[in-house]
Amino acid sequence: MSTTDVSPSSGTPGRHLSYPLFAVIVVVYLVIIQGGGLWLTELVGEDDFLTTRGLLYGMIIPLGVALAFTYGVISYLGWLRPVLRDDRPTRPWVRVVPIVFLVAIASGIDYSALAEKGWVYVVVLLIGTQFVGWGEEGMFRGIGVTVLRRHGLTEGRVALWSSVIFGAVHLTNVVGHGISALPQAIAVSLAGYFFYLIRRVSRGNAANSIIHGLFDFSLLSGSAVLADQEPYVGSLVPVLVYPVLAIILLVKRHDIEPAATA
């Protein structure tokens, strides 16, 4: 990383970050999560998230370290303000994106199954998924969006490439999930665009981080984590977020930017 105090491409305070160095940061972030998670689960003999112990070693520790790494990099770059605040507004109707997510989250959580797991398990799962939300949003909608903007990309390309990068890094899940990681990466790219819009409409990186974490909490509670429970029909609701928002945004794609900058 450069030690300059002002980004040469934008003239704004903070160190400059090149694309290759951003790629290195992303790789280190992934190594912490994937490598650290595999090493810890192998060490303690817990290879799933069905127990509190499994969540602690498989999620909390590696994701907590990755989160600390992300915000350590942001602080070093002097990018706390551009990461945490977004000065590019959208038209008011874009609020439908976080609203749809919140409805899906509330509908998708398997409350009865979580109650059977106990409050300690629920709290640990909630913390772990928030680590996911704040870590990934900090890395890809925070650092990612900021570095693309500082390199002079138009906002449309910032949205596109930050989402593509977000989806591409999830191809590393092929380590544990095989070829099924490919469609997941495509879906994640679409989700990345939705989270980008939540960042824009909320004027910061907090709402998208919280909603991201809660959305993962909802998905895990209704399916993957509680796989030993009866299928929960509500878990289908979060899946519908993708086609519903995709259709809305396809129709309204030209009405996202404010009239003065569209």
Contacts in CASP RR format, 6 or more apart in sequence:
PFRMAT RR
TARGET T0000
AUTHOR 0000-0000-0000
METHOD contacts of the structure
MODEL  1
MSTTDVSPSSGTPGRHLSYPLFAVIVVVYLVIIQGGGLWLTELVGEDDFL
TTRGLLYGMIIPLGVALAFTYGVISYLGWLRPVLRDDRPTRPWVRVVPIV
FLVAIASGIDYSALAEKGWVYVVVLLIGTQFVGWGEEGMFRGIGVTVLRR
HGLTEGRVALWSSVIFGAVHLTNVVGHGISALPQAIAVSLAGYFFYLIRR
VSRGNAANSIIHGLFDFSLLSGSAVLADQEPYVGSLVPVLVYPVLAIILL
VKRHDIEPAATA
1 15 0 8 1.000
1 16 0 8 1.000
1 17 0 8 1.000
1 21 0 8 1.000
1 76 0 8 1.000
1 77 0 8 1.000
2 15 0 8 1.000
2 16 0 8 1.000
2 17 0 8 1.000
2 18 0 8 1.000
3 15 0 8 1.000
4 14 0 8 1.000
4 15 0 8 1.000
4 16 0 8 1.000
5 13 0 8 1.000
5 14 0 8 1.000
5 15 0 8 1.000
6 12 0 8 1.000
6 13 0 8 1.000
6 14 0 8 1.000
6 16 0 8 1.000
7 13 0 8 1.000
7 14 0 8 1.000
7 15 0 8 1.000
7 16 0 8 1.000
7 150 0 8 1.000
8 16 0 8 1.000
9 16 0 8 1.000
9 150 0 8 1.000
9 151 0 8 1.000
9 152 0 8 1.000
10 149 0 8 1.000
10 150 0 8 1.000
10 152 0 8 1.000
12 82 0 8 1.000
12 150 0 8 1.000
13 78 0 8 1.000
14 77 0 8 1.000
14 78 0 8 1.000
14 79 0 8 1.000
15 76 0 8 1.000
15 77 0 8 1.000
15 78 0 8 1.000
15 79 0 8 1.000
16 150 0 8 1.000
17 25 0 8 1.000
17 77 0 8 1.000
17 143 0 8 1.000
17 147 0 8 1.000
17 150 0 8 1.000
19 147 0 8 1.000
19 151 0 8 1.000
22 143 0 8 1.000
22 144 0 8 1.000
22 147 0 8 1.000
25 73 0 8 1.000
25 139 0 8 1.000
25 143 0 8 1.000
26 139 0 8 1.000
26 165 0 8 1.000
26 169 0 8 1.000
28 69 0 8 1.000
29 66 0 8 1.000
29 69 0 8 1.000
29 70 0 8 1.000
29 139 0 8 1.000
30 169 0 8 1.000
30 172 0 8 1.000
32 62 0 8 1.000
32 65 0 8 1.000
32 66 0 8 1.000
32 69 0 8 1.000
33 62 0 8 1.000
33 63 0 8 1.000
33 66 0 8 1.000
34 172 0 8 1.000
34 175 0 8 1.000
35 62 0 8 1.000
36 61 0 8 1.000
36 62 0 8 1.000
36 65 0 8 1.000
37 57 0 8 1.000
37 58 0 8 1.000
37 61 0 8 1.000
37 62 0 8 1.000
38 175 0 8 1.000
40 57 0 8 1.000
40 58 0 8 1.000
40 61 0 8 1.000
40 62 0 8 1.000
41 47 0 8 1.000
41 54 0 8 1.000
41 57 0 8 1.000
41 58 0 8 1.000
43 57 0 8 1.000
44 53 0 8 1.000
44 54 0 8 1.000
44 57 0 8 1.000
46 53 0 8 1.000
46 54 0 8 1.000
46 57 0 8 1.000
46 58 0 8 1.000
48 54 0 8 1.000
49 55 0 8 1.000
49 58 0 8 1.000
49 59 0 8 1.000
49 125 0 8 1.000
49 220 0 8 1.000
49 224 0 8 1.000
49 225 0 8 1.000
50 225 0 8 1.000
50 226 0 8 1.000
50 227 0 8 1.000
50 228 0 8 1.000
51 121 0 8 1.000
52 120 0 8 1.000
52 121 0 8 1.000
52 124 0 8 1.000
55 121 0 8 1.000
55 124 0 8 1.000
55 125 0 8 1.000
55 128 0 8 1.000
56 124 0 8 1.000
59 124 0 8 1.000
59 125 0 8 1.000
59 128 0 8 1.000
59 129 0 8 1.000
59 131 0 8 1.000
59 132 0 8 1.000
60 124 0 8 1.000
60 127 0 8 1.000
60 128 0 8 1.000
60 131 0 8 1.000
63 128 0 8 1.000
63 131 0 8 1.000
63 132 0 8 1.000
63 135 0 8 1.000
64 128 0 8 1.000
64 131 0 8 1.000
66 131 0 8 1.000
66 135 0 8 1.000
67 131 0 8 1.000
67 134 0 8 1.000
67 135 0 8 1.000
70 134 0 8 1.000
70 135 0 8 1.000
70 138 0 8 1.000
70 139 0 8 1.000
70 143 0 8 1.000
71 138 0 8 1.000
73 143 0 8 1.000
74 80 0 8 1.000
74 83 0 8 1.000
74 138 0 8 1.000
74 142 0 8 1.000
74 143 0 8 1.000
77 143 0 8 1.000
79 142 0 8 1.000
79 143 0 8 1.000
79 146 0 8 1.000
82 142 0 8 1.000
82 146 0 8 1.000
82 149 0 8 1.000
83 138 0 8 1.000
83 142 0 8 1.000
83 143 0 8 1.000
83 146 0 8 1.000
83 205 0 8 1.000
84 204 0 8 1.000
84 205 0 8 1.000
84 206 0 8 1.000
85 203 0 8 1.000
85 204 0 8 1.000
85 205 0 8 1.000
86 145 0 8 1.000
86 199 0 8 1.000
86 200 0 8 1.000
86 202 0 8 1.000
86 203 0 8 1.000
86 204 0 8 1.000
86 205 0 8 1.000
87 203 0 8 1.000
88 155 0 8 1.000
88 200 0 8 1.000
89 200 0 8 1.000
89 201 0 8 1.000
89 203 0 8 1.000
89 258 0 8 1.000
90 197 0 8 1.000
90 200 0 8 1.000
90 201 0 8 1.000
90 256 0 8 1.000
90 257 0 8 1.000
90 258 0 8 1.000
91 255 0 8 1.000
91 256 0 8 1.000
91 257 0 8 1.000
91 258 0 8 1.000
91 259 0 8 1.000
93 252 0 8 1.000
93 255 0 8 1.000
94 197 0 8 1.000
94 200 0 8 1.000
94 201 0 8 1.000
94 256 0 8 1.000
95 201 0 8 1.000
96 248 0 8 1.000
97 194 0 8 1.000
97 197 0 8 1.000
97 198 0 8 1.000
97 201 0 8 1.000
97 245 0 8 1.000
97 249 0 8 1.000
98 198 0 8 1.000
98 201 0 8 1.000
98 202 0 8 1.000
98 207 0 8 1.000
98 208 0 8 1.000
98 211 0 8 1.000
100 241 0 8 1.000
100 244 0 8 1.000
100 245 0 8 1.000
101 194 0 8 1.000
101 198 0 8 1.000
101 211 0 8 1.000
101 215 0 8 1.000
101 241 0 8 1.000
102 211 0 8 1.000
102 214 0 8 1.000
103 237 0 8 1.000
104 215 0 8 1.000
104 218 0 8 1.000
104 237 0 8 1.000
104 238 0 8 1.000
104 240 0 8 1.000
104 241 0 8 1.000
105 211 0 8 1.000
105 214 0 8 1.000
105 215 0 8 1.000
105 217 0 8 1.000
105 218 0 8 1.000
105 238 0 8 1.000
107 234 0 8 1.000
107 237 0 8 1.000
107 238 0 8 1.000
108 218 0 8 1.000
108 219 0 8 1.000
108 221 0 8 1.000
108 222 0 8 1.000
108 232 0 8 1.000
108 234 0 8 1.000
108 235 0 8 1.000
108 237 0 8 1.000
108 238 0 8 1.000
109 217 0 8 1.000
109 218 0 8 1.000
109 221 0 8 1.000
109 222 0 8 1.000
110 221 0 8 1.000
110 222 0 8 1.000
110 226 0 8 1.000
110 229 0 8 1.000
110 232 0 8 1.000
110 234 0 8 1.000
110 235 0 8 1.000
113 221 0 8 1.000
113 222 0 8 1.000
113 226 0 8 1.000
113 229 0 8 1.000
113 230 0 8 1.000
113 232 0 8 1.000
114 121 0 8 1.000
114 122 0 8 1.000
114 125 0 8 1.000
114 221 0 8 1.000
114 226 0 8 1.000
116 229 0 8 1.000
117 226 0 8 1.000
125 217 0 8 1.000
125 220 0 8 1.000
125 221 0 8 1.000
125 225 0 8 1.000
126 217 0 8 1.000
129 213 0 8 1.000
129 214 0 8 1.000
129 216 0 8 1.000
129 217 0 8 1.000
129 220 0 8 1.000
130 209 0 8 1.000
130 210 0 8 1.000
130 213 0 8 1.000
130 214 0 8 1.000
130 217 0 8 1.000
132 212 0 8 1.000
132 213 0 8 1.000
132 216 0 8 1.000
133 209 0 8 1.000
133 210 0 8 1.000
133 212 0 8 1.000
133 213 0 8 1.000
133 216 0 8 1.000
134 209 0 8 1.000
134 213 0 8 1.000
135 209 0 8 1.000
136 166 0 8 1.000
136 212 0 8 1.000
137 195 0 8 1.000
137 199 0 8 1.000
137 205 0 8 1.000
137 208 0 8 1.000
137 209 0 8 1.000
137 212 0 8 1.000
138 205 0 8 1.000
138 209 0 8 1.000
140 162 0 8 1.000
140 165 0 8 1.000
140 166 0 8 1.000
140 169 0 8 1.000
140 192 0 8 1.000
141 162 0 8 1.000
141 192 0 8 1.000
141 195 0 8 1.000
141 196 0 8 1.000
141 199 0 8 1.000
141 205 0 8 1.000
141 208 0 8 1.000
142 199 0 8 1.000
142 205 0 8 1.000
144 162 0 8 1.000
144 165 0 8 1.000
145 158 0 8 1.000
145 162 0 8 1.000
145 196 0 8 1.000
145 199 0 8 1.000
148 157 0 8 1.000
148 158 0 8 1.000
148 161 0 8 1.000
148 162 0 8 1.000
149 155 0 8 1.000
149 158 0 8 1.000
153 161 0 8 1.000
155 257 0 8 1.000
159 193 0 8 1.000
159 196 0 8 1.000
159 197 0 8 1.000
160 193 0 8 1.000
162 192 0 8 1.000
162 196 0 8 1.000
163 189 0 8 1.000
163 190 0 8 1.000
163 192 0 8 1.000
163 193 0 8 1.000
163 196 0 8 1.000
164 189 0 8 1.000
166 188 0 8 1.000
166 189 0 8 1.000
166 191 0 8 1.000
166 192 0 8 1.000
167 185 0 8 1.000
167 186 0 8 1.000
167 188 0 8 1.000
167 189 0 8 1.000
167 192 0 8 1.000
168 185 0 8 1.000
168 189 0 8 1.000
170 181 0 8 1.000
170 184 0 8 1.000
170 185 0 8 1.000
170 188 0 8 1.000
171 181 0 8 1.000
171 182 0 8 1.000
171 185 0 8 1.000
172 181 0 8 1.000
173 181 0 8 1.000
173 184 0 8 1.000
173 185 0 8 1.000
174 181 0 8 1.000
174 182 0 8 1.000
177 184 0 8 1.000
187 242 0 8 1.000
190 242 0 8 1.000
190 246 0 8 1.000
191 242 0 8 1.000
193 249 0 8 1.000
194 241 0 8 1.000
194 245 0 8 1.000
195 208 0 8 1.000
195 211 0 8 1.000
195 212 0 8 1.000
196 208 0 8 1.000
197 249 0 8 1.000
197 256 0 8 1.000
198 207 0 8 1.000
198 208 0 8 1.000
198 211 0 8 1.000
199 205 0 8 1.000
199 207 0 8 1.000
199 208 0 8 1.000
202 208 0 8 1.000
215 238 0 8 1.000
215 241 0 8 1.000
218 235 0 8 1.000
218 238 0 8 1.000
219 235 0 8 1.000
219 238 0 8 1.000
220 226 0 8 1.000
222 229 0 8 1.000
222 232 0 8 1.000
222 234 0 8 1.000
222 235 0 8 1.000
223 232 0 8 1.000
223 235 0 8 1.000
226 232 0 8 1.000
249 256 0 8 1.000
254 262 0 8 1.000
255 262 0 8 1.000
256 262 0 8 1.000
END
